[in-house]
């Protein structure tokens, strides 16, 4: 799997991502994106609740989650982190009500072009 983790900024928020050389695509930390979209004080809990809901609904999004080791922004240690590719992130955005959805989609499209 890919190269070193990268960090991109969206409106001063840090988004962790990893490039997969084999699949030639980025995988993004779901919790980081939930934080950006919701401003939730507990983005892990928000994601946990949403993930359970998606699983119960039989969502294809749930099936596409990939766990990758990423460095924590808090303590610098590497932990398995739920990630999604760009297509999965667009589907995630549809599941999260947010006024930041459109600007984030534009940002995501620009990152994908790189």
Residue, then its C-alpha position, 0 to 999 in steps of 0.5 A: x500500500x502506497x506512500x507515506x501519509x499526506x496531510x492536506x488542509x481544508x479551511x484550516x482543518x487537517x485531512x489525512x490521506x494515503x496514496x495507493x500506488x497499486x490502485x492509483x487513488x487516494x484514501x481519506x480518513x473518514x473521521x477527519x472528513x466528519x470533523x470538517x463537515x459537522x464541526x462535531x466535538x466527537x467526530x469518532x462517535x458521530x462516525x461510529x453512529x453513522x457507520x452502524x446506521x449504514x451497516x443496518x441499511x446495507x449501504x454499499x458505502x459501509x462495504x467500501x471502508x478500508x482500514x489503513x494505519x495512519x498517524x494520529x494528529x493527537x499523539x503521533x502514533x499510528x492506528x488503524x483508521x477507517x478510510x474511503x476513496x474519493x468515490x466513497x467520500x462523495x457518498x459519505x457527504x450525501x449521508x451527512x447533512x452539512x452546509x460545508x458539503x459543496x465547498x468540500x466537494x470542490x476541494x476534494x475534486x481539486x485534490x483528486x486532479x493532483 
